[in-house]
C-alpha cells in the first residue's frame, strides 16, 4: 500500500477513537448531572398547623373530641408523656362535626398556616405568647424537678421526613425558650468555625421526644392533661389570667410532599390548594397566614 494510504488509515483510526471517547465523556457527564439533580432536590414535607383556643376545662377538647382519636400512636412514649401532662392522638375515621366547626371559627382558630419542612430541618411550633414568668415540673419516674424561668415561650421542635410510601414521619421535642443571657457566638466543631447565634436561650427535653407517621390528609393533635397539674405539658398548653384562662390544642394535618423546585416557585397556600385531597376546614382559612421554611 502506498505511503499516503497508510497515513490516511492512521488519520481515520484516530478520528474514530477520539469520537468514541468524546461520546463516552458526554454520556458520563449527562449521567452525573442527572444524579446530582436527584440528590440536590429531595422531597419536602408539607403540613398544615392550627392552634385552637378554648376556655380551660372545655368539655369538648378534653373529653368528647378524644373519643375519635387513637391515643396510643406513640405507645413506647405514652407513659412518659402522660406523666408530664402531654396528650397526643391521631384521628380515626371521619372528622367530627364539632372539631371542624372549631377549625372554621376564627375566634378559636385565628392563625392556621402551612409549613414546608426540608429534610433534616427542625422548626419550632409555638404554643402561645411570651410569658413574663413561668414555672413547671419535669417528671422522671418518681422524681419531679421544678423549673422556674423568665421571658418564657413554650413550643415543640418539629422535624419532618417524607417517606417513600407517601407518608410523613414527624418528630416532636418539647422546648422552652427563655430570656437567660447567652453568648452571641457558638462553636461548630465539625466545621472548625464559630457562628452567630440568633436563637434564644432554651431548655430542650429530648427524653420526651416522640415520633408519629401520618398518611396523606391525616390529622394529629397535641394537648394537655389537666389533671397533671404543674407539669410541663399542662403548663405549656394552658394560660391563666387571660379571660379566666385559655386552654390550647395543637392540630396538624399532613398534606403531601413537594419538591425543592415547587417549594421555591409557589406559595404555601398555592401548594395546599393544589393538594389532591378534598377541601377541608384548614384550607378554607389558609389566606390568614403564610409561612414557608427553607
C-alpha positions as CSV (number, residue, x, y, z in Angstrom):
1,X,0.0,0.0,0.0
2,X,1.4,3.5,-0.9
3,X,2.7,5.5,2.0
4,X,-0.1,8.1,1.7
5,X,-2.7,5.3,2.1
6,X,-1.2,4.3,5.4
7,X,-1.3,7.9,6.6
8,X,-5.0,8.1,5.6
9,X,-5.8,5.0,7.6
10,X,-4.0,6.3,10.7
11,X,-5.9,9.5,10.5
12,X,-9.2,7.7,10.2
13,X,-8.3,5.5,13.2
14,X,-7.5,8.4,15.5
15,X,-10.6,10.3,14.4
16,X,-12.8,7.3,15.2
17,X,-11.1,6.8,18.6
18,X,-11.5,10.4,19.6
19,X,-15.1,10.3,18.5
20,X,-15.8,7.3,20.8
21,X,-14.0,8.9,23.8
22,X,-16.0,12.2,23.2
23,X,-19.3,10.3,23.3
24,X,-18.4,8.4,26.4
25,X,-17.4,11.7,28.2
26,X,-20.6,13.4,27.2
27,X,-22.8,10.4,28.3
28,X,-20.8,10.2,31.6
29,X,-21.3,14.0,32.2
30,X,-25.0,13.7,31.4
31,X,-25.4,10.8,33.9
32,X,-23.6,12.7,36.6
33,X,-25.8,15.8,36.0
34,X,-29.0,13.7,36.4
35,X,-27.6,12.0,39.5
36,X,-26.7,15.3,41.1
37,X,-30.1,16.8,40.3
38,X,-31.8,13.9,42.1
39,X,-29.6,14.3,45.2
40,X,-29.9,18.1,45.3
41,X,-33.8,18.2,45.2
42,X,-35.2,15.8,47.8
43,X,-38.9,15.9,48.6
44,X,-40.1,18.3,51.3
45,X,-43.0,17.6,53.7
46,X,-46.0,19.9,53.6
47,X,-48.2,20.2,56.6
48,X,-51.0,22.5,57.9
49,X,-50.9,23.7,61.5
50,X,-53.6,25.3,63.7
51,X,-53.7,26.2,67.4
52,X,-57.2,26.1,68.8
53,X,-58.1,28.1,71.9
54,X,-61.0,27.3,74.3
55,X,-61.7,28.1,78.0
56,X,-59.7,25.9,80.4
57,X,-61.6,22.7,81.1
58,X,-63.8,22.9,78.0
59,X,-65.6,19.5,77.8
60,X,-65.2,19.1,74.0
61,X,-61.4,19.4,73.7
62,X,-60.9,17.5,77.0
63,X,-63.3,14.6,76.5
64,X,-65.6,14.3,73.5
65,X,-63.0,15.0,70.8
66,X,-60.6,12.4,72.1
67,X,-63.2,9.6,71.6
68,X,-62.3,9.6,67.9
69,X,-58.5,9.8,68.3
70,X,-56.0,7.0,68.8
71,X,-54.0,8.0,71.9
72,X,-51.6,5.0,71.6
73,X,-50.0,6.2,68.4
74,X,-46.6,6.6,70.2
75,X,-47.0,3.7,72.6
76,X,-43.4,3.5,73.6
77,X,-43.5,7.1,75.0
78,X,-47.1,7.1,76.2
79,X,-46.3,6.7,79.9
80,X,-43.6,9.5,80.0
81,X,-45.8,11.9,78.0
82,X,-48.8,11.1,80.3
83,X,-46.8,11.7,83.4
84,X,-45.6,15.1,82.1
85,X,-49.0,16.3,81.1
86,X,-49.0,15.8,77.3
87,X,-51.8,14.2,75.4
88,X,-51.4,13.1,71.8
89,X,-53.7,11.3,69.3
90,X,-54.3,10.5,65.6
91,X,-57.8,10.9,64.1
92,X,-59.6,7.6,63.4
93,X,-62.5,7.9,61.0
94,X,-64.3,11.0,59.6
95,X,-63.7,14.5,61.0
96,X,-66.1,15.1,63.9
97,X,-68.5,18.0,63.2
98,X,-67.6,19.9,66.4
99,X,-63.9,19.6,65.5
100,X,-64.5,21.0,62.0
101,X,-66.6,23.9,63.4
102,X,-63.7,24.9,65.8
103,X,-61.2,24.9,62.9
104,X,-63.5,27.2,60.8
105,X,-64.2,29.5,63.8
106,X,-61.7,32.4,63.6
107,X,-62.3,33.2,67.3
108,X,-61.0,29.7,68.2
109,X,-58.5,29.2,65.3
110,X,-57.0,32.6,64.5
111,X,-53.7,31.6,62.9
112,X,-53.8,28.5,60.7
113,X,-50.8,28.2,58.4
114,X,-48.9,25.9,56.1
115,X,-45.4,24.8,56.8
116,X,-42.8,23.3,54.4
117,X,-40.2,21.1,56.0
118,X,-37.0,20.4,54.1
119,X,-35.4,17.1,55.1
120,X,-33.4,17.4,58.3
121,X,-34.8,20.9,59.1
122,X,-36.1,21.5,62.7
123,X,-38.7,24.2,63.2
124,X,-40.3,25.4,66.4
125,X,-44.1,25.4,66.6
126,X,-45.1,27.9,69.3
127,X,-47.9,27.1,71.7
128,X,-48.5,30.7,72.9
129,X,-47.1,34.1,73.5
130,X,-44.0,35.1,75.7
131,X,-44.8,35.0,79.4
132,X,-43.0,37.3,81.9
133,X,-42.6,34.4,84.4
134,X,-43.5,30.7,84.3
135,X,-42.7,27.5,86.3
136,X,-43.3,23.8,85.7
137,X,-42.2,20.4,86.8
138,X,-40.5,17.7,84.7
139,X,-41.3,14.2,85.8
140,X,-38.8,11.3,85.6
141,X,-40.3,8.3,87.3
142,X,-40.8,9.2,90.9
143,X,-38.6,12.3,90.7
144,X,-40.0,15.7,90.0
145,X,-37.7,18.6,89.0
146,X,-39.1,22.2,89.3
147,X,-38.0,24.7,86.7
148,X,-38.7,28.5,87.0
149,X,-37.8,30.8,84.1
150,X,-38.4,34.4,83.0
151,X,-39.5,35.6,79.5
152,X,-40.8,32.1,78.7
153,X,-42.3,30.8,75.5
154,X,-43.4,27.1,75.2
155,X,-43.0,25.3,71.9
156,X,-42.5,22.0,70.2
157,X,-39.4,21.5,68.0
158,X,-40.7,19.6,64.9
159,X,-38.8,17.9,62.1
160,X,-40.4,16.0,59.2
161,X,-39.2,13.4,56.7
162,X,-41.2,12.3,53.7
163,X,-41.2,8.6,53.3
164,X,-41.1,6.6,50.1
165,X,-44.6,5.2,50.7
166,X,-46.2,8.7,50.6
167,X,-46.4,9.1,54.4
168,X,-44.7,11.7,56.5
169,X,-42.7,11.0,59.7
170,X,-42.8,13.8,62.2
171,X,-40.6,14.1,65.3
172,X,-41.7,16.3,68.2
173,X,-39.4,17.5,71.0
174,X,-40.7,19.8,73.8
175,X,-38.7,23.0,74.2
176,X,-39.0,26.0,76.5
177,X,-37.4,29.3,75.3
178,X,-36.4,31.8,77.9
179,X,-34.7,35.1,78.5
180,X,-31.5,33.9,80.0
181,X,-28.4,35.6,78.5
182,X,-26.4,33.5,76.1
183,X,-23.1,34.1,74.2
184,X,-23.7,35.7,70.7
185,X,-21.5,33.1,69.1
186,X,-21.2,29.3,69.4
187,X,-18.6,26.8,68.3
188,X,-19.2,24.4,65.4
189,X,-16.5,21.8,66.0
190,X,-17.3,19.7,62.9
191,X,-16.6,22.8,60.7
192,X,-13.9,24.3,62.9
193,X,-15.7,27.6,62.9
194,X,-17.7,30.0,65.2
195,X,-21.1,31.1,64.0
196,X,-23.6,33.8,65.1
197,X,-26.4,32.6,67.4
198,X,-29.8,34.0,66.6
199,X,-31.9,31.8,68.8
200,X,-33.0,32.5,72.3
201,X,-31.8,30.5,75.3
202,X,-33.8,27.4,75.8
203,X,-34.4,24.1,77.7
204,X,-35.0,21.1,75.5
205,X,-36.3,17.8,76.7
206,X,-35.2,15.0,74.2
207,X,-36.2,12.4,76.7
208,X,-39.8,13.4,76.0
209,X,-39.5,13.3,72.2
210,X,-41.8,11.2,70.1
211,X,-42.4,10.2,66.5
212,X,-45.6,9.9,64.6
213,X,-46.1,8.7,61.0
214,X,-49.1,10.2,59.1
215,X,-50.6,9.3,55.7
216,X,-51.8,12.0,53.3
217,X,-54.7,14.0,54.8
218,X,-54.4,12.5,58.3
219,X,-54.9,14.6,61.4
220,X,-52.8,14.6,64.6
221,X,-53.5,16.6,67.8
222,X,-51.4,17.5,70.8
223,X,-53.0,18.8,74.0
224,X,-52.7,18.8,77.8
225,X,-53.8,16.5,80.6
226,X,-55.3,19.0,83.1
227,X,-55.2,16.5,85.9
228,X,-51.3,16.6,85.7
229,X,-51.1,19.9,87.5
230,X,-47.9,22.0,87.1
231,X,-46.3,19.5,84.7
232,X,-44.6,20.7,81.5
233,X,-47.4,19.6,79.2
234,X,-50.2,21.1,81.3
235,X,-48.4,24.4,81.7
236,X,-47.4,24.6,78.0
237,X,-51.0,24.3,76.8
238,X,-52.8,26.4,79.4
239,X,-52.6,30.1,80.3
240,X,-54.4,31.5,83.3
241,X,-55.2,35.1,83.8
242,X,-56.4,35.6,80.2
243,X,-60.2,36.0,80.3
244,X,-60.4,33.4,83.0
245,X,-57.9,31.0,81.5
246,X,-57.2,29.7,78.0
247,X,-56.5,26.1,77.0
248,X,-54.9,25.3,73.6
249,X,-54.9,22.3,71.3
250,X,-52.3,21.9,68.5
251,X,-53.8,20.5,65.3
252,X,-51.7,19.1,62.4
253,X,-52.8,17.8,59.1
254,X,-50.3,16.0,56.8
255,X,-50.8,17.2,53.2
256,X,-48.2,15.7,50.8
257,X,-44.6,16.1,49.7
258,X,-43.3,18.9,47.4
259,X,-40.1,19.1,45.5
260,X,-37.5,21.7,46.2
261,X,-38.4,23.5,43.0
262,X,-42.1,23.6,43.9
263,X,-41.3,24.9,47.3
264,X,-39.3,27.8,45.8
265,X,-41.7,28.7,43.0
266,X,-45.1,28.5,44.8
267,X,-46.6,30.0,47.9
268,X,-47.7,27.6,50.7
269,X,-51.3,28.5,50.1
270,X,-51.0,27.5,46.4
271,X,-49.3,24.2,47.3
272,X,-52.0,23.4,49.9
273,X,-54.8,24.2,47.4
274,X,-53.1,22.1,44.8
275,X,-53.3,19.1,47.1
276,X,-55.3,16.2,45.7
277,X,-57.3,15.7,48.9
278,X,-60.9,17.0,49.2
279,X,-61.1,20.6,50.6
280,X,-61.0,20.6,54.4
281,X,-61.5,23.1,57.2
282,X,-57.9,24.3,57.4
283,X,-57.8,25.0,53.6
284,X,-60.8,27.3,54.0
285,X,-58.8,29.6,56.3
286,X,-55.4,29.4,54.7
287,X,-55.2,33.0,53.4
288,X,-55.0,34.2,57.0
289,X,-51.3,33.4,57.3
290,X,-48.3,32.4,55.1
291,X,-45.2,30.5,56.3
292,X,-42.5,28.9,54.2
293,X,-39.5,27.4,55.7
294,X,-36.3,26.9,53.7
